[in-house]
Every structure is written in structure tokens, then in C-alpha cells.
Amino acid sequence: MEYKKRIIDGLLDINMQAFGATWIKGPKGCGKTTSAKQKAKTVVEFQDEEYRDNLLMIGETSPKKLLLGEKPILFDEWQDVPKLWGAIRKDVDDTGKKGQYILTGSSSKNIDTPHTGTLRISQLKMYPMSLWESEESNGSVSLRELFERPDSFDGCKSVLSLDDIIYSICRGGWPGIFTLKNNKIKLQLARELFRQTYSVDISHIDGVKRNERWAQGILQSYARNICTTAATKTIYGDVKANHNIGESTFFEYINALEKLFIIDDIDAWSPAIRSKTAIQSSPKRNFVDPSIAVAAMGLSPDYFNRDFQTLGFLFESLCIRDLKIYSSAFDGRMSYYRDRYGLEADGVLHLSDGRYALIEFKLGESGIEEGAKHLCEIENLVRKYNKKERQNHLRIPDLKLVITATQFGYRRDDGVLVIPISCLKD
């Protein structure tokens, strides 16, 4: 199968030029190993049962022998050999060479190593595929270009229907879909990942046997609260109503799901434009891919013909996933804004140089006016704050975006850009 280029490819090139080793982290099935293999000249896979026992023995007794071979060397699921970290770190120190090793792993479980990899081993987080990477977005609008030349946007047209987007949400961005031809069968990948997560992976991550039903219940509650600011106690109460799980145990399960890169919450943006007590500060609940939520709720694409409310939250999750991927190419990060007066921005995309975009996600045309109004109100709040606080100005938003599942993109008179998600790329 021909390799489909990923946005992380360019980031890996940069990291390999700057550091001796790079660790690619992300959920199972997102394509870490496949992308790393495009750069590696030697591949060591610790999950290969034919060689696993021998490799683990070498890793335990003489890990530096694993470093022999043409470089760069890829170590897939390196956490199975904890001593490898120290061997790589020392080799990077001794040789001073860059781009020697690539490590991949589907969990961020704590590994007991005597030294950190600071300034020697960099880390990259990988997500499932965006709509641009899966070749569903036409890529007619570059997010980078919007920040560089916001006045250049003069409209766009999507090639995806709402049904297409619904299917993409349910299927997810898992690269394994490209080995399958039947659309119904492609939906099984997310369902199997969901099952494996609560039945196998949540116990394997740190060797602690966990209750499958409890783990399943937590994932299902998270799915019902996706892209909301539901408090942790609310989710715990939801799970507790059906399962006899203690609060401390509940938090251990949440921590394990985060280490598996399944849970991927969004933090709040808390600027000084309102009093601190007015700003919503709890995280927005989310998964690394919306298909996990669909699988946890046991839904199919046909279900969303009659439940647009749930679809709206899942569409927001899809958009957040894609924006995280696109903005990773230029060091972006996502948050959201909400206050007790009802003013909100579903997303706030920050760049490292201080530029940022206020964003609302709307399925259809009917929500665009309200979304644009919210963005303009926040911009006006910033302007009013700057008039009062002359010494500590806040930056005016560089972009105001309403991202939709509609067909046409355009510029509004109030400066808000309406852009279909299936027109975006990095």
C-alpha cells in the first residue's frame, strides 16, 4: 500500500536534525510505526513474536548491542525494554550525532530510567489522520496562510456532503481503513479499538488488573459528555450510578486512559478580560478521535439522521482533532473560552508567537450567525479591556473563524471567516 504523507513527517525531519533521538507518542493504530519507517534504515520491533524473547534478553543484559545497525534505527514499542532509554541517551552524548534513533510507543507509562532525555531525546505527539491527510478535505484553505495573510481568503467550496462528514466522524482517522474496501467494515476499526482499550490495554499499560466493566462505563460516560465542560464529579457520579467503583480508583482509570492517549481533554483559555470568577476553567472533555465516542455509545452513521445535537458535539471533536494536527506544523495549541455570562468560543488556537484565532464550530448555516456574534463580542471585550488597561494590552484576535459542515466558505462583513472543515489543511 502506498504511504500517505502525514503532517508529522515534516516535524520528524526537524527533530531529527536537532536531536539525537525522537520519541513519537500516540494512540494505537494512528500510524506511528509506518511514518517512522519512512525515515528509518534499521527497524527493531519488540512486538514481533518471532524475535521478541531474544530482543528482550539482549535489552536486559546488554542494551547497547541493540544500537548496532545502519542508522537511523527505529525501536517500535521501546517501553518493553526500559534500559534502551539509557543506552540511547549515552550514545547520543558520546557521539554527538543527530537523527540516530526513532522510538515509537502507544502509551506514556512511567519508565524507571536513571536519566531524563532532556536535550537528547525529543518527543512528538501523533494523532489519527486529519481529513486532509485521508484525502477527504480538498485543502483549498491553508491554516498557515490564513494566519500569514488573512486578507487573502476569498471563499472556498467543499466536496463533502453532511453524510460524508458523519461517516468520517464514525469511521475515524485510523490509517488501517486504507487496507479495507467496504465502508461498513471500516467502521469496525474504531469499535475494536474501543473494545481493546477497556478489555486489554487499560490493564497492560502498567500491569495493574482493572475491571473491564468499570473501564467501559468511564469511556461511555466520557462519550456522552464529549466536548462539554462536565465536571469530573459529574462523570464519576454517572459511572458510580451503575458500577461500585471508588473515587480514587476512578481517577486511576482516568489516568490510565490518558497515558494510552485515548482521553485528550481541552484546557480553558483564561484571559484577563473578565474577573477570574467569571471564567469557566474546567477542561472540555474529549477523545483523541471522535470515532471512539461513537463506538462507546454504540452508534452508527444512520443514527445521526435524527440526533443533530449529539452530532454537533462530535463534529466539534472532529474539528478540534484536525486543527490540532494542522497547527502542530507551526507549534499551535488548542483551548476554549467560556464564561458565566454565556459568552463562548468553542476553540481558541494559539501560536507560539502570540497570534491566535477565535473559533466556533457549527454544523449548518443556521448556527453561523450566532457563532459569529460570539466571536465579535469577545473581540469587543478585548478592545474595551485594552482601553482601560493601557499598560497590559491583550492582543486582538488575528482570526475569527466559524468552521462548518456546509458547502461554501466566505468572508462576512464583520470580518468572520466561514470555512467548511473539508476545505482546510495545514
Residue pairs with C-beta under 8 A, 6 or more apart in sequence:
1 178
1 179
3 34
3 38
4 129
4 133
4 134
4 135
4 175
4 178
5 133
6 31
6 35
6 126
6 129
6 133
7 130
7 132
7 133
7 325
7 326
7 328
7 329
7 426
8 24
8 35
8 124
8 126
8 328
9 35
9 38
10 329
11 124
11 328
11 329
12 22
12 24
12 35
12 36
12 39
12 102
12 124
13 39
15 22
15 122
15 124
16 22
16 39
16 72
16 98
16 99
16 102
17 98
17 99
18 98
18 122
19 92
19 98
19 99
19 119
19 120
19 121
19 122
20 88
20 91
20 92
20 95
20 96
20 97
20 98
20 99
20 100
20 101
20 120
20 121
21 88
21 89
21 92
21 100
21 101
21 102
21 103
21 117
21 120
21 121
21 122
22 99
22 101
22 102
22 103
22 121
22 122
22 123
22 124
23 78
23 102
23 103
23 104
23 105
23 117
23 121
23 122
23 123
23 124
24 32
24 35
24 36
24 102
24 103
24 104
24 105
24 124
24 125
24 126
25 32
25 104
25 105
25 106
25 108
25 123
25 124
25 125
25 126
25 261
26 32
26 106
26 125
26 126
26 127
26 261
26 288
27 106
27 128
27 193
27 260
27 261
27 262
27 288
27 289
28 106
28 193
28 196
28 201
28 260
29 128
29 174
29 175
29 176
29 189
29 193
30 126
30 127
30 128
30 129
30 173
30 174
30 175
30 288
31 126
31 128
31 129
31 175
32 104
32 105
32 106
32 126
33 45
33 74
33 76
33 104
34 175
35 126
36 74
36 76
36 102
36 104
37 43
37 74
39 72
39 74
39 102
40 72
40 73
40 74
40 102
41 69
41 70
41 71
41 72
41 73
42 69
42 70
42 71
42 72
42 73
42 74
43 73
43 74
43 76
44 55
44 66
44 69
44 73
44 74
44 75
44 76
45 51
45 76
45 77
46 52
46 55
46 56
46 59
46 75
46 76
46 77
46 78
46 80
46 81
47 76
47 77
47 80
48 55
55 66
55 81
56 80
56 81
58 65
58 66
59 66
59 80
59 81
59 83
59 84
60 81
60 83
63 81
63 83
63 84
63 86
63 87
64 87
64 90
64 91
66 75
66 81
66 84
66 87
67 73
67 87
67 88
67 91
67 101
71 97
71 99
71 100
71 101
72 99
72 100
72 101
72 102
73 100
73 101
73 102
74 101
74 102
74 103
74 104
75 81
75 84
75 101
75 102
75 103
75 104
76 104
77 104
77 105
77 106
78 84
78 85
78 103
78 104
78 105
79 105
79 107
79 109
79 111
82 111
82 112
82 113
84 103
85 111
85 113
85 115
85 117
85 121
86 113
86 114
86 115
88 100
88 101
88 103
88 117
88 120
88 121
89 115
89 117
89 120
89 121
91 100
91 101
92 100
92 101
92 120
92 121
93 120
101 121
103 121
106 201
106 260
106 261
107 201
107 205
107 259
107 260
107 261
108 258
108 259
108 261
109 205
109 206
109 259
110 206
125 261
125 328
127 173
127 288
127 289
127 321
127 324
127 325
128 172
128 173
128 174
128 175
128 288
128 289
128 291
128 321
129 173
129 174
129 175
130 137
130 173
130 321
130 322
130 325
130 326
130 425
131 137
131 160
131 168
131 173
131 318
131 322
131 421
131 422
131 424
132 139
132 322
132 326
132 424
132 425
132 426
133 173
133 325
134 168
134 173
134 177
136 160
136 164
136 168
136 422
137 160
137 322
137 421
137 422
137 423
137 424
137 425
138 158
138 159
138 422
138 423
139 423
139 424
139 425
140 156
140 157
140 423
141 153
141 156
141 409
141 419
141 423
141 424
141 425
142 424
142 425
142 426
143 323
143 326
143 327
143 424
143 425
143 426
144 326
144 329
144 330
144 426
145 152
146 152
146 153
146 357
146 399
146 401
146 417
147 330
147 351
147 355
147 357
147 398
147 399
150 398
150 399
150 417
153 409
153 411
153 417
153 419
154 411
155 408
155 409
155 410
155 411
156 408
156 409
156 419
156 420
156 423
157 407
157 408
157 409
157 420
157 423
158 406
158 407
158 408
158 409
158 420
158 422
158 423
159 422
160 168
160 405
160 420
160 422
162 363
162 364
162 405
163 301
164 422
165 315
165 318
165 405
165 421
165 422
166 301
166 304
166 311
167 183
167 301
168 318
169 290
169 291
169 294
169 311
169 314
169 315
169 317
169 318
170 187
170 190
170 291
170 294
170 299
170 300
170 301
171 177
171 183
171 186
171 187
171 189
171 190
171 291
172 189
172 190
172 289
172 290
172 291
172 292
173 289
173 291
173 321
174 189
174 190
174 193
174 289
174 291
176 189
177 186
177 189
180 186
180 189
187 300
187 301
189 291
190 289
190 291
190 292
190 294
190 295
191 295
193 292
193 295
194 219
194 292
194 295
194 296
197 215
197 219
197 257
197 260
197 262
197 292
198 212
198 215
198 216
198 219
199 212
199 215
199 216
201 260
202 210
202 215
202 253
202 256
202 257
202 260
203 209
203 210
205 256
205 259
205 260
206 256
206 259
208 252
208 256
210 253
210 256
211 243
211 245
213 243
214 239
214 243
214 245
214 249
214 250
214 253
215 253
215 257
216 296
217 239
217 242
217 243
217 245
218 235
218 239
218 250
218 253
218 254
218 257
219 257
219 262
219 292
219 296
220 296
220 297
221 235
221 238
221 239
222 235
222 263
222 285
222 287
222 293
222 296
223 287
223 292
223 293
223 294
223 296
223 297
224 238
224 297
225 234
225 235
225 238
225 285
226 285
226 286
226 287
226 290
226 293
226 313
226 314
226 317
227 284
227 285
227 286
227 313
227 314
227 316
227 317
227 320
227 346
228 284
228 285
228 313
229 268
229 280
229 282
229 283
229 284
229 285
229 338
230 285
231 282
232 251
232 254
232 282
235 285
236 247
236 250
239 245
239 250
240 250
245 253
254 263
257 263
261 288
262 287
262 288
262 292
263 285
263 286
263 287
263 288
264 286
264 287
264 288
265 283
265 284
265 285
265 286
266 283
266 284
266 286
266 320
266 334
266 335
266 336
266 347
267 283
267 284
267 335
267 336
268 279
268 280
268 281
268 282
268 283
268 284
268 335
268 336
268 337
268 338
269 335
269 336
269 337
269 345
269 348
269 350
270 276
270 279
270 281
271 279
271 337
271 382
271 394
272 385
272 389
272 392
272 394
273 378
273 381
273 382
273 384
273 385
273 394
274 339
274 341
274 381
277 340
278 339
278 340
278 341
279 337
279 338
279 339
280 337
280 338
280 339
280 340
284 336
286 317
286 320
287 293
287 317
288 321
289 317
289 321
290 314
290 315
290 317
290 318
290 321
293 314
293 317
294 314
297 310
299 310
304 310
304 311
304 314
308 363
311 363
312 361
312 362
312 363
315 361
315 363
315 405
315 421
316 346
316 361
318 421
319 347
319 359
319 361
319 403
319 421
320 334
320 347
320 361
322 421
322 424
323 332
323 334
323 347
323 349
323 359
323 403
323 424
324 332
324 334
325 426
326 332
326 424
326 425
326 426
327 333
327 334
327 349
327 351
327 426
328 426
329 426
330 351
330 352
330 426
331 351
331 352
332 349
332 350
332 351
332 352
333 349
333 350
334 347
334 348
334 349
334 350
335 347
335 348
335 350
336 344
336 345
336 346
336 347
336 348
337 343
337 344
337 345
337 348
337 358
337 378
338 344
338 345
343 374
343 377
343 378
343 381
344 360
344 374
345 358
345 359
345 360
345 374
345 375
345 378
346 359
346 360
346 361
346 371
347 357
347 358
347 359
347 360
347 361
348 356
348 357
348 358
348 359
349 356
349 357
349 359
349 399
350 356
354 395
355 395
355 398
356 395
356 397
356 398
356 399
357 397
357 398
357 399
357 400
357 401
358 375
358 378
358 379
358 397
358 399
358 400
358 401
359 375
359 400
359 401
359 402
359 403
360 367
360 371
360 372
360 374
360 375
360 401
360 402
360 403
361 371
361 402
361 403
361 404
362 368
362 370
362 371
362 402
362 403
362 404
362 405
363 404
363 405
364 404
364 405
364 406
365 404
365 406
368 402
368 404
368 406
368 418
371 402
371 416
372 400
372 402
372 412
372 414
372 416
372 418
375 397
375 400
375 401
375 402
375 416
376 400
376 414
376 415
376 416
378 397
379 396
379 397
379 400
382 394
382 395
382 396
382 397
383 396
385 394
386 393
386 394
386 396
399 417
400 414
400 415
400 416
400 417
401 416
401 417
401 418
401 419
402 416
402 417
402 418
402 419
403 419
403 420
403 421
403 424
404 418
404 419
404 420
404 421
405 420
405 421
405 422
406 418
406 420
407 420
408 418
408 420
409 417
409 418
409 419
409 420
409 423
410 417
410 418
411 417
411 418
412 418
